Amino acid sequence: MNVTIHSSFLPHTDPDASLAFYRDTLGFEVRNDVGYGGMRWITVGPADQPDTSIVLHPPTANPGITDDERRIILELMAKGSYFGVNLATPDLDDTFAKLAGSGAEVVQEPTEQPYGVRDCAFRDPAGNMIRIQQLR
């Protein structure tokens, strides 16, 4: 079997702020930007990895969702406990410095974790947890 990760999904509450974070701060390229009914789905990814993408999507676009479920989703997003993604870099300290310098919300400075990785963490504009690990 040959299976790869093609795309992963992260919710957004402000497509322009999310686009600025993923494109301008992280340096991802925009692969698709689709609007429908006042909502936007934006596909981004690293330029050197054309087969791996993140789709930034409106979190409550499901027509079957209740008002209570919509409220809960938005509350979880605001706390940073709804979605997240792990990224990797060969130079964690440089990446951390650039992201922190951009004004991105720092959750954790570079730290050696007891489970064998060195990483840091940020929150994107929607509250998603973005962990970045040092490649070894």
WORA-V234257 format. One record per pair of residues at least 12 apart in sequence whose ideal C-beta (glycine too) atoms are under 10 Angstrom apart, sorted by the first residue. I is the first residue (numbers start at 0). J is the second residue. D is the distance in whole Angstrom. If there is no record, write none. Layout:
I_J_D + I_J_D
//
This chain:
3_50_7 + 3_51_8 + 4_48_10 + 4_50_9 + 4_51_6 + 4_52_9 + 5_50_7 + 5_51_7 + 5_52_7 + 5_54_10 + 6_30_9 + 6_42_7 + 6_44_8 + 6_50_9 + 6_51_7 + 6_52_4 + 6_53_7 + 6_54_5 + 7_44_10 + 7_51_8 + 7_52_8 + 7_53_5 + 7_54_7 + 7_82_9 + 7_84_6 + 7_85_10 + 8_40_9 + 8_42_10 + 8_52_10 + 8_53_7 + 8_54_5 + 8_55_8 + 8_56_6 + 8_58_9 + 8_82_8 + 8_84_9 + 9_21_9 + 9_41_10 + 9_43_9 + 9_53_6 + 9_54_7 + 9_55_6 + 9_56_7 + 9_58_9 + 9_76_10 + 9_81_9 + 9_82_5 + 9_83_8 + 9_84_6 + 9_123_7 + 9_125_7 + 9_127_5 + 9_128_10 + 9_129_9 + 10_54_10 + 10_55_7 + 10_56_6 + 10_57_7 + 10_58_3 + 10_59_8 + 10_60_9 + 10_72_8 + 10_73_9 + 10_75_10 + 10_76_6 + 10_81_7 + 10_82_6 + 10_123_10 + 10_125_6 + 10_126_9 + 10_127_7 + 11_38_10 + 11_39_8 + 11_40_9 + 11_41_7 + 11_54_10 + 11_55_4 + 11_56_7 + 11_57_7 + 11_58_7 + 11_76_9 + 11_82_10 + 11_123_8 + 11_124_7 + 11_125_5 + 11_126_10 + 11_127_8 + 12_57_8 + 12_58_7 + 12_59_9 + 12_73_7 + 12_76_7 + 12_77_9 + 12_123_10 + 12_124_7 + 12_125_5 + 12_126_8 + 12_127_10 + 13_39_10 + 13_124_6 + 13_125_7 + 14_32_8 + 14_34_9 + 14_38_8 + 14_39_4 + 14_40_9 + 14_41_6 + 14_55_7 + 14_56_9 + 14_57_8 + 14_124_10 + 14_125_10 + 15_39_9 + 15_41_10 + 15_124_9 + 16_123_8 + 16_124_4 + 16_125_8 + 17_39_9 + 17_41_7 + 17_43_9 + 17_53_10 + 17_55_5 + 17_56_10 + 17_123_6 + 17_124_5 + 17_125_6 + 17_127_9 + 18_32_8 + 18_39_9 + 18_41_6 + 18_43_8 + 18_55_8 + 18_124_9 + 19_101_10 + 19_124_8 + 20_43_9 + 20_55_9 + 20_98_9 + 20_101_9 + 20_102_10 + 20_103_7 + 20_104_10 + 20_121_9 + 20_122_10 + 20_123_5 + 20_124_5 + 20_125_9 + 20_127_10 + 20_129_9 + 21_41_8 + 21_42_10 + 21_43_4 + 21_44_9 + 21_53_7 + 21_55_7 + 21_123_7 + 21_124_9 + 21_129_9 + 22_41_9 + 22_43_6 + 23_101_8 + 24_97_8 + 24_98_6 + 24_100_10 + 24_101_5 + 24_102_8 + 24_103_6 + 24_121_9 + 24_123_9 + 24_124_10 + 24_129_10 + 25_43_8 + 25_44_10 + 25_45_8 + 25_53_10 + 25_86_8 + 25_94_9 + 25_97_9 + 25_98_8 + 25_101_9 + 25_103_9 + 25_121_9 + 25_123_9 + 25_129_8 + 25_131_9 + 26_43_10 + 26_45_8 + 26_46_8 + 26_94_10 + 26_97_9 + 27_41_10 + 27_42_10 + 27_43_4 + 27_44_6 + 27_45_6 + 27_46_8 + 27_48_10 + 27_52_9 + 27_53_7 + 27_86_10 + 28_42_10 + 28_43_7 + 28_44_6 + 28_45_7 + 28_46_5 + 28_47_10 + 28_48_10 + 28_49_9 + 28_52_10 + 29_41_7 + 29_42_7 + 29_43_6 + 29_44_9 + 29_55_10 + 30_42_4 + 30_43_6 + 30_44_6 + 30_46_10 + 30_49_8 + 30_52_6 + 30_53_10 + 30_54_9 + 31_43_9 + 31_52_8 + 31_54_8 + 32_55_9 + 33_54_10 + 33_56_10 + 35_57_9 + 35_60_9 + 36_57_9 + 36_60_8 + 37_57_9 + 38_56_8 + 38_57_4 + 38_59_9 + 38_60_6 + 39_55_8 + 39_56_8 + 39_57_7 + 40_54_6 + 40_55_7 + 40_56_5 + 40_57_7 + 40_60_8 + 41_53_9 + 41_54_7 + 41_55_4 + 41_56_8 + 42_54_5 + 42_55_8 + 42_56_9 + 43_55_7 + 45_86_9 + 53_84_7 + 53_86_9 + 53_127_10 + 55_123_9 + 55_124_10 + 55_125_8 + 55_127_9 + 56_82_10 + 58_72_5 + 58_73_7 + 58_75_9 + 58_76_6 + 58_81_8 + 58_82_8 + 58_125_8 + 58_127_10 + 59_72_6 + 59_73_7 + 59_76_10 + 73_125_10 + 73_126_9 + 74_126_10 + 75_126_8 + 76_122_10 + 76_123_10 + 76_125_6 + 76_126_5 + 76_127_7 + 77_122_10 + 77_125_9 + 77_126_5 + 78_122_10 + 78_126_7 + 78_128_10 + 79_104_9 + 79_106_7 + 79_120_9 + 79_121_10 + 79_122_5 + 79_123_9 + 79_125_9 + 79_126_5 + 79_127_7 + 79_128_5 + 79_129_10 + 80_126_8 + 80_127_10 + 80_128_8 + 81_125_9 + 81_126_7 + 81_127_7 + 81_128_9 + 82_123_9 + 82_125_8 + 82_126_9 + 82_127_5 + 82_128_8 + 83_120_9 + 83_122_9 + 83_123_9 + 83_126_9 + 83_127_5 + 83_128_3 + 83_129_7 + 83_130_7 + 84_123_9 + 84_127_7 + 84_128_8 + 84_129_6 + 84_130_8 + 84_131_10 + 85_116_9 + 85_118_8 + 85_120_10 + 85_128_9 + 85_129_8 + 85_130_5 + 85_131_8 + 85_132_6 + 86_118_9 + 86_121_10 + 86_129_7 + 86_130_7 + 86_131_5 + 86_132_7 + 87_116_9 + 87_118_9 + 87_130_9 + 87_131_7 + 87_132_5 + 87_133_8 + 87_134_5 + 87_135_9 + 88_118_10 + 88_119_9 + 88_131_6 + 88_132_8 + 88_133_7 + 88_134_6 + 89_133_8 + 89_134_5 + 89_135_9 + 90_133_8 + 90_134_9 + 91_109_5 + 91_110_10 + 91_116_10 + 91_117_6 + 91_118_7 + 91_119_6 + 91_131_7 + 91_132_7 + 91_133_4 + 91_134_8 + 92_108_10 + 92_109_6 + 92_117_9 + 92_119_9 + 92_133_9 + 94_109_9 + 94_119_8 + 94_121_10 + 94_131_6 + 94_133_9 + 95_107_10 + 95_108_7 + 95_109_5 + 95_118_10 + 95_119_5 + 95_120_10 + 95_121_9 + 95_131_7 + 95_133_10 + 96_109_10 + 98_119_8 + 98_121_6 + 98_129_9 + 98_131_8 + 99_119_9 + 99_121_8 + 101_121_9 + 103_121_5 + 103_122_8 + 103_123_8 + 103_124_9 + 103_129_8 + 104_120_9 + 104_121_6 + 104_122_4 + 104_123_8 + 104_124_9 + 104_126_9 + 104_129_9 + 105_119_8 + 105_120_8 + 105_121_6 + 105_122_8 + 106_119_8 + 106_120_4 + 106_121_6 + 106_122_6 + 106_128_7 + 106_129_8 + 106_130_9 + 107_119_6 + 107_120_4 + 107_121_8 + 107_128_10 + 107_130_8 + 107_131_10 + 108_120_9 + 109_131_9 + 109_132_10 + 109_133_8 + 111_133_9 + 112_130_10 + 112_132_9 + 115_135_9 + 116_130_9 + 116_132_5 + 116_133_7 + 116_134_10 + 116_135_8 + 117_131_10 + 117_132_7 + 117_133_4 + 117_134_10 + 117_135_8 + 118_130_5 + 118_131_6 + 118_132_4 + 118_133_7 + 119_131_5 + 119_132_9 + 119_133_9 + 120_132_10
//
